[in-house]
Amino acid sequence: MRVPVDLMSDPRGLLGQTAEHLVSAWLTQSGWTVLAQNWRCPDGELDLVCRDPLGALVGVEVKCRTTARTGGALESVDRRRIGRLRRSLARYASTNAAQGPGGLRIDVVTVTPGGDHDWRLGRFDGVDAW
């Protein structure tokens, strides 16, 4: 993978981007369709916008942590962040006529890098479904 120059000086940015690409590939292999990556609107940003195998439109928040010093990855997704994600996904659905029969949902995927490219992923679905 080619690394943009600005990311080479920002290891956290590179780690986040790598985690998002890894999650995107993992979900695609599991039958999901990735519709957008890093989709921005006035309400916030969605790391991934996907359609799950059952037809739900899912905003995926990717959280990567190398240590638990500042808390776990899932713990960092608080009520305020979920509200922004929810508003962003609703805006995506309305501007892209993308709401499907499966409704709207916010999932969180946690990524923990390990040695020798051994990444651990965990998906927490429906942290805010409607």
HELIX and SHEET records of a PDB file:
HELIX    1   1 VAL A    5  MET A    8  1                                   4    
HELIX    2   2 PRO A   11  GLN A   29  1                                  19    
HELIX    3   3 LEU A   74  SER A   76  5                                   3    
HELIX    4   4 ARG A   79  ASN A   96  1                                  18    
HELIX    5   5 GLY A  115  HIS A  117  5                                   3    
SHEET    1   A 5 THR A  33  CYS A  41  0                                        
SHEET    2   A 5 GLY A  44  ARG A  51 -1                                        
SHEET    3   A 5 LEU A  57  CYS A  64 -1                                        
SHEET    4   A 5 LEU A 104  THR A 112  1                                        
SHEET    5   A 5 ARG A 120  PHE A 124 -1                                        
END                                                                             
